[in-house]
Amino acid sequence: MRAAMTVRPTLAVVGATGTVGTVLLRILSQRADVWGEIRLIASPRSAGRKLAVRGEQVEVVALTDEALAGVDIALFAVPDEVAARWAPVAAAQGAVVVDGSGAFRADPEVPLVVPEVNAHALRRRPRGIVAGPGCTTLTMIVALGALHAEFGLRELVVSSYQAVSGAGRAGVETLRRQLSLVAGTELGTAPGDVRRAVGDATGPFTDPVALNVVPWAGTPREDGWSSQEMDVREETRKVLGLPRLPVAVTCVRVPVITAHSLTVHARFEDEVTVDRAREILATAPGVVLCDDPAAGEFPTPADVVGTDPTWVGRVRRALDDPTALELFLSGDNLRKGAALNTAQLAELLAAESLAAGRA
Ligand SMILES: NC(=O)c1ccc[n+]([C@@H]2O[C@H](COP(=O)([O-])OP(=O)(O)OC[C@H]3O[C@@H](n4cnc5c(N)ncnc54)[C@H](OP(=O)(O)O)[C@@H]3O)[C@@H](O)[C@H]2O)c1
């Protein structure tokens, strides 16, 4: 960031028109307003559009060097390749970049930060870029971080149930289109009938997602793993500061518009009790415990969508290992899974700079 500030920082939202960007503008309008100018940036396709933020209509400008001039904090919610090209440009012009894409998460010179878990990592940012993890990692990491702080995490086995909005606008449009093709039919009773009805309209997914689940997210990596599975493993290790943590992930896409869910088997250093785990989860900032299965209480995407916290339920001790817990987690992939984490990081940076300006 340029010199320590005594005035309110100028904020840029790059990707303001996208799925994450839209939620970011809503969040910026709802949270404490610490900003001076808020500049909205997207591709040249969107230049001239007006979007509401803080109750005002603001015109979107195309992403150029000039659009980034004078920006103190730049939030990036754009595809990886766009962030890879433009985040260093913003940083070179004096902005601190908070990147929500996957472009810099693995870069050792870029801290990967979740405020509730490792806010201290923000301090070292040699490239002027700070990244947030992907939405699947963010759906579990706040709750896991709280359990790790007390019990010491030793191993994770995770399965995801990922909403289609995790694949952006194209993912949402694809599921809505497919649902319109299968609604009111008796499809789903014969091999291949859903696939034939949907045809080539699989959008960003490998298979039909309506009336289906798809055990694949991302691109192929070695030995049958997918890129998103490897990302969850590496991001979890980096945020928790456990570079050799054994982590096995299976990513699955489900026909949910928004809110990812995960089942987690977490093994710790010593024996754990469900009572203590529940106490930790019930008091951890950013976590809500919702765990009374006998009363039908556990988190589901339909209930948690649009909310900020990570919701945790089905807390059980592993039947065959007193050091392990089984959990079900659910959270809005566009809020804490993307836009909220980005906004929280921006607020920490703004507070840091204002404090330095006053000192
Ligand atoms: N969706 C999630 O749950 C989620 C969660 C965590 C992280 N992320 C990450 O967040 C980023 C945005 O995801 P999204 O789901 O919001 O995608 P999206 O809905 O497809 O929106 C993409 C945004 O990027 C802009 N953009 C595309 N190409 C551009 C270019 N050449 N120059 C400037 N702007 C450009 C688009 O502007 P136009 O409207 O003008 O095309 C739009 O504002 C991705 O890196 C994604 O991996 C997403």
The ligand as a Tripos MOL2 file, in Angstrom:
@<TRIPOS>MOLECULE
LIG
   48    52     1     0     0
SMALL
NO_CHARGES

@<TRIPOS>ATOM
      1 N1        -17.9840  -18.8570   -7.1710 N.am      1 LIG1
      2 C1        -17.3900  -19.2430   -6.0380 C.2       1 LIG1
      3 O1        -17.9800  -19.9060   -5.1700 O.2       1 LIG1
      4 C2        -15.9760  -18.8410   -5.7770 C.ar      1 LIG1
      5 C3        -15.4580  -19.0450   -4.5010 C.ar      1 LIG1
      6 C4        -14.1270  -18.7190   -4.2170 C.ar      1 LIG1
      7 C5        -13.3670  -18.1670   -5.2190 C.ar      1 LIG1
      8 N2        -13.8890  -17.9630   -6.4730 N.ar      1 LIG1
      9 C6        -13.0260  -17.3850   -7.4790 C.3       1 LIG1
     10 O2        -13.4500  -16.0210   -7.6830 O.3       1 LIG1
     11 C7        -13.1850  -15.6310   -9.0390 C.3       1 LIG1
     12 C8        -14.4860  -15.1010   -9.6580 C.3       1 LIG1
     13 O3        -15.4330  -16.1720   -9.6620 O.3       1 LIG1
     14 P1        -16.9630  -15.9420  -10.0340 P.3       1 LIG1
     15 O4        -17.6250  -17.2040   -9.6340 O.co2     1 LIG1
     16 O5        -17.4590  -14.6480   -9.5190 O.co2     1 LIG1
     17 O6        -16.8550  -15.8540  -11.6680 O.3       1 LIG1
     18 P2        -17.8850  -15.2190  -12.7050 P.3       1 LIG1
     19 O7        -19.2510  -15.2190  -12.1570 O.co2     1 LIG1
     20 O8        -17.6300  -15.9050  -13.9760 O.co2     1 LIG1
     21 O9        -17.4110  -13.6480  -12.8270 O.3       1 LIG1
     22 C9        -16.1600  -13.3200  -13.3920 C.3       1 LIG1
     23 C10       -15.8700  -11.8300  -13.2240 C.3       1 LIG1
     24 O10       -14.5950  -11.5630  -13.7970 O.3       1 LIG1
     25 C11       -14.7250  -10.5210  -14.7760 C.3       1 LIG1
     26 N3        -13.7930  -10.7510  -15.8680 N.ar      1 LIG1
     27 C12       -13.7010  -11.8350  -16.6840 C.ar      1 LIG1
     28 N4        -12.7200  -11.6460  -17.6030 N.ar      1 LIG1
     29 C13       -12.2110  -10.4090  -17.3530 C.ar      1 LIG1
     30 C14       -11.1870   -9.6310  -17.9640 C.ar      1 LIG1
     31 N5        -10.4840  -10.0920  -19.0210 N.pl3     1 LIG1
     32 N6        -10.9230   -8.4070  -17.4640 N.ar      1 LIG1
     33 C15       -11.6170   -7.9240  -16.4130 C.ar      1 LIG1
     34 N7        -12.6060   -8.6110  -15.7990 N.ar      1 LIG1
     35 C16       -12.8850   -9.8430  -16.2560 C.ar      1 LIG1
     36 C17       -16.1480  -10.6340  -15.2500 C.3       1 LIG1
     37 O11       -16.5230   -9.4070  -15.8480 O.3       1 LIG1
     38 P3        -17.6690   -9.3630  -17.0010 P.3       1 LIG1
     39 O12       -19.0030   -9.4660  -16.2940 O.co2     1 LIG1
     40 O13       -17.4510   -8.0220  -17.6100 O.co2     1 LIG1
     41 O14       -17.4150  -10.5100  -17.9260 O.co2     1 LIG1
     42 C18       -16.8540  -10.9010  -13.9290 C.3       1 LIG1
     43 O15       -16.9940   -9.6960  -13.2100 O.3       1 LIG1
     44 C19       -12.6350  -16.8880   -9.7420 C.3       1 LIG1
     45 O16       -11.2250  -16.8270   -9.7360 O.3       1 LIG1
     46 C20       -13.1220  -18.0180   -8.8600 C.3       1 LIG1
     47 O17       -12.2750  -19.1450   -8.9600 O.3       1 LIG1
     48 C21       -15.1850  -18.2810   -6.7680 C.ar      1 LIG1
@<TRIPOS>BOND
     1     1     2 1
     2     2     3 2
     3     2     4 1
     4     4     5 ar
     5     4    48 ar
     6     5     6 ar
     7     6     7 ar
     8     7     8 ar
     9     8     9 1
    10     8    48 ar
    11     9    10 1
    12     9    46 1
    13    10    11 1
    14    11    12 1
    15    11    44 1
    16    12    13 1
    17    13    14 1
    18    14    15 2
    19    14    16 1
    20    14    17 1
    21    17    18 1
    22    18    19 2
    23    18    20 1
    24    18    21 1
    25    21    22 1
    26    22    23 1
    27    23    24 1
    28    23    42 1
    29    24    25 1
    30    25    26 1
    31    25    36 1
    32    26    27 ar
    33    26    35 ar
    34    27    28 ar
    35    28    29 ar
    36    29    30 ar
    37    29    35 ar
    38    30    31 1
    39    30    32 ar
    40    32    33 ar
    41    33    34 ar
    42    34    35 ar
    43    36    37 1
    44    36    42 1
    45    37    38 1
    46    38    39 2
    47    38    40 1
    48    38    41 1
    49    42    43 1
    50    44    45 1
    51    44    46 1
    52    46    47 1
@<TRIPOS>SUBSTRUCTURE
     1 LIG1         1 GROUP 0 **** ****
